[in-house]
């Protein structure tokens, strides 16, 4: 969604920003030039507060699947239970589908990350309210979404799909959970690790070997650590690497609380995301 005017600007210099309603998708070149764009507004539904969050391109079918979550948690009007199907070649919105409620009643809210399954025609979509949904029909214009799994809590973070395993950060359980999704209609837990009661994992990234995760504890937990978690791609087993720890620490993980950083800052930092790079 478009940003409002800068904080602290004089009202006379910047007129009030129009009320935000709906966002869209934009395709850009590597240089940042706009190639095409499309609006997420859908006249067939009443919801005018649709803010695309994450996009799964499907060039094989000239399609794309997007989710809808407003990063402003205070925006109560953004219900965010939608997934949307687009024509990839011109970013024309084809259909909006509301995720159905789960047994708790709110698992469908804040649709998050879509991940393509091995059949190439179906996806699993997580929600930040800790639901997991199977979306079929990506190669058609008739999406069907069903609830298939619920994690503990109401604030789940970023997942990774690797092979037949869905690995999910579950902040309110202070845990990382691995599901076998080889039968995507019936996911089953095969492993979980607890990072400690003072950690709320949010983000994880899979190391290029496929055998280690970096996990960022960036919720409201007190630890603010980064962990290395070993992963067995054959069984889905997870294990915290106890060797990755601060010097002299009695627990695993590198702590970002109350420490001095090379650029001169001393205090607490909150690690949010991780990416991997190779040394030249």
C-alpha positions in Angstrom: 0.0 0.0 0.0 1.2 3.5 -0.6 3.0 5.3 2.2 1.6 8.3 3.9 3.3 11.7 4.2 6.5 12.0 6.2 6.1 12.3 9.9 6.7 15.8 11.2 5.9 17.5 8.0 3.9 20.7 8.2 0.2 20.0 7.4 0.1 22.9 4.9 3.1 21.5 3.0 1.5 18.0 2.6 -2.2 17.5 2.1 -3.8 14.6 3.9 -3.2 11.3 2.3 -6.2 9.6 0.8 -7.7 6.7 2.7 -5.9 3.5 1.8 -8.1 0.9 0.3 -6.5 -1.7 -2.1 -3.0 -2.4 -3.3 -1.9 -4.4 -6.3 1.0 -6.1 -8.0 3.9 -4.5 -9.9 6.4 -6.1 -12.2 9.8 -4.3 -12.4 13.0 -4.8 -14.4 16.3 -5.5 -12.6 17.0 -1.8 -12.9 13.7 -0.9 -11.1 11.8 0.2 -14.1 8.1 -0.6 -14.0 7.1 -3.1 -16.7 3.4 -3.6 -15.8 1.0 -3.4 -12.8 -2.4 -4.6 -11.8 -4.9 -3.7 -9.1 -6.0 -6.2 -6.4 -9.4 -4.5 -6.3 -12.2 -7.0 -6.9 -15.7 -5.8 -7.7 -17.3 -9.2 -6.9 -16.4 -8.9 -3.2 -17.2 -6.3 -0.6 -13.7 -6.2 0.9 -11.9 -3.0 -0.2 -8.9 -3.5 2.1 -6.8 -6.0 0.1 -3.1 -5.5 0.4 -1.0 -8.1 -1.5 1.7 -9.6 0.7 3.5 -12.4 -1.1 3.4 -13.7 -4.7 4.0 -17.2 -6.1 4.7 -16.9 -9.9 3.5 -19.8 -12.1 4.9 -19.1 -15.6 4.0 -22.7 -16.8 0.3 -21.7 -16.6 0.7 -18.0 -17.1 -0.6 -17.6 -13.6 0.4 -16.1 -10.2 -1.0 -16.7 -6.7 -0.8 -13.9 -4.1 -1.8 -13.5 -0.5 -3.1 -10.5 1.4 -1.8 -9.2 4.7 -1.4 -5.5 5.7 1.8 -5.1 7.6 0.0 -2.5 9.8 -1.4 -4.7 12.5 -3.5 -1.8 13.8 -5.6 -1.7 10.5 -8.6 -3.7 11.8 -10.4 -3.2 8.5 -7.9 -5.3 6.6 -9.3 -8.8 7.2 -6.7 -10.4 5.0 -8.3 -13.8 4.5 -7.9 -13.7 0.7 -5.8 -15.5 -1.9 -5.9 -14.1 -5.4 -5.2 -15.7 -8.8 -3.7 -13.5 -11.5 -2.8 -13.8 -15.2 1.0 -13.4 -15.0 1.6 -12.0 -18.5 -0.5 -8.8 -17.9 -1.2 -8.9 -14.2 -5.0 -9.1 -14.7 -6.7 -10.3 -11.5 -8.8 -13.4 -12.3 -10.3 -14.4 -9.0 -10.3 -13.8 -5.3 -10.9 -16.7 -2.9 -11.5 -16.4 0.9 -9.7 -19.0 3.0 -12.3 -20.9 5.1 -12.2 -20.6 8.8 -10.5 -23.4 10.7 -11.8 -25.1 13.9 -10.7 -22.2 16.1 -12.5 -19.7 13.9 -9.6 -17.3 13.0 -6.9 -19.4 11.4 -7.8 -18.1 8.0 -6.8 -14.5 8.8 -3.6 -12.8 7.6 -2.8 -15.0 4.6 1.0 -15.2 4.3 3.4 -17.3 2.4 2.4 -19.5 -0.6 4.7 -22.5 -1.5 4.3 -24.6 -4.7 3.9 -28.4 -4.1 5.6 -31.1 -6.1 2.7 -31.6 -8.5 3.2 -28.0 -9.8 -0.6 -27.4 -9.6 -1.2 -27.0 -5.9 0.2 -24.8 -3.1 0.3 -24.7 0.6 -0.4 -21.3 2.1 0.3 -20.4 5.7 -1.4 -17.6 7.6 0.1 -15.5 10.3 -2.8 -16.7 12.5 -1.2 -20.2 12.4 -3.4 -21.9 9.8 -2.1 -24.0 6.9 -4.2 -24.2 3.8 -4.1 -26.4 0.7 -5.0 -24.5 -2.5 -5.7 -26.5 -5.6 -6.6 -25.6 -9.2 -3.7 -23.2 -9.8 -3.7 -24.3 -13.5 -7.3 -23.3 -13.9 -9.4 -20.3 -12.9 -11.3 -22.3 -10.2 -9.3 -22.2 -7.0 -10.3 -24.4 -4.1 -8.9 -23.8 -0.6 -9.2 -26.0 2.4 -7.8 -25.9 6.0 -5.4 -28.8 6.6 -3.5 -28.0 9.8 -3.3 -25.6 12.7 -0.2 -24.7 14.7 -0.2 -23.5 18.3 -0.9 -19.8 18.9 -2.1 -16.9 16.8 1.1 -15.4 15.5 3.1 -17.8 13.3 6.1 -16.6 11.3 7.9 -17.5 8.1 7.9 -21.1 6.8 10.2 -23.1 4.5 9.0 -25.9 2.2 11.9 -28.3 1.3 11.2 -31.6 -0.3 8.3 -33.2 1.4 8.7 -31.2 4.6 7.1 -27.9 5.7 9.1 -26.3 8.5 7.3 -23.6 10.4 8.3 -21.0 13.1 5.8 -21.1 15.9 6.5 -18.1 18.2 4.0 -18.8 20.9 5.3 -22.3 21.3 8.9 -21.0 21.2 9.5 -23.7 18.6 10.4 -24.8 15.1 8.0 -27.5 13.8 8.5 -29.9 10.8 5.5 -31.4 9.0 5.6 -34.2 6.5 3.3 -32.9 3.7 3.8 -35.7 1.2 0.0 -36.1 1.6 -0.8 -32.4 1.6 -4.4 -33.0 2.7 -3.1 -34.7 5.9 0.1 -33.0 7.1 1.7 -34.7 10.1 4.3 -33.5 12.6 7.6 -35.4 12.4 9.9 -33.2 14.5 10.0 -30.1 16.6 12.6 -28.2 18.7 12.1 -25.7 21.4 14.4 -22.7 21.4 13.7 -21.7 25.0 10.9 -19.9 26.8 12.5 -16.5 26.2 12.6 -16.9 22.4 9.9 -16.3 19.8 11.2 -17.5 16.4 9.9 -15.6 13.4 12.1 -16.1 10.3 14.1 -19.0 9.1 16.3 -19.6 6.0 17.6 -22.9 4.6 21.3 -23.1 4.0 22.2 -24.1 0.4 23.3 -27.6 1.4 19.7 -28.2 2.6 20.9 -29.5 5.9 20.9 -26.4 8.2 18.5 -23.6 9.1 19.3 -20.2 10.4 16.5 -19.2 12.8 15.9 -15.6 13.9 14.1 -15.0 17.2 12.5 -11.7 16.4 9.2 -11.7 18.2 8.6 -10.1 21.6 10.8 -12.7 23.3 13.6 -11.5 25.5 16.5 -13.5 24.0 16.8 -12.0 20.5 19.1 -14.8 19.5 20.0 -16.4 16.2 20.2 -20.2 16.1 21.6 -22.8 13.8 19.3 -25.8 13.5 20.4 -29.0 11.8 17.9 -30.6 9.5 17.8 -34.2 8.1 16.2 -34.0 4.6 15.5 -37.7 4.7 13.5 -37.8 7.9 12.6 -34.1 8.6 14.4 -34.4 12.0 15.4 -31.0 13.6 18.2 -30.6 16.1 19.7 -27.4 17.6 23.4 -27.0 16.9 24.7 -26.4 20.5 28.1 -25.4 19.1 26.7 -22.2 17.7 26.7 -20.0 20.8 28.2 -17.0 22.4 31.6 -17.4 24.0 31.2 -18.6 27.5 27.4 -19.1 27.2 25.6 -22.0 28.7 22.8 -22.1 26.0 22.9 -22.3 22.2 22.4 -19.3 20.0 24.1 -15.9 19.5 22.4 -13.2 21.6 21.7 -9.7 20.2 20.7 -8.3 23.6 23.0 -5.8 25.4 26.1 -6.1 23.3 28.4 -3.8 21.3 28.2 -3.9 17.5 31.1 -3.1 15.1 29.4 0.1 13.7 29.4 1.7 17.2 25.9 0.9 18.5 25.7 -0.7 21.9 22.4 -2.1 23.1 19.8 -4.6 21.9 19.1 -5.4 18.3 16.2 -7.6 17.0 17.4 -10.0 14.3 14.6 -10.2 11.8 15.6 -12.0 8.6 18.5 -14.1 7.2 20.0 -14.7 3.8 23.0 -16.7 2.6 25.9 -15.5 0.5 29.0 -17.2 -0.7 32.5 -15.7 -0.1 34.2 -14.7 -3.3 
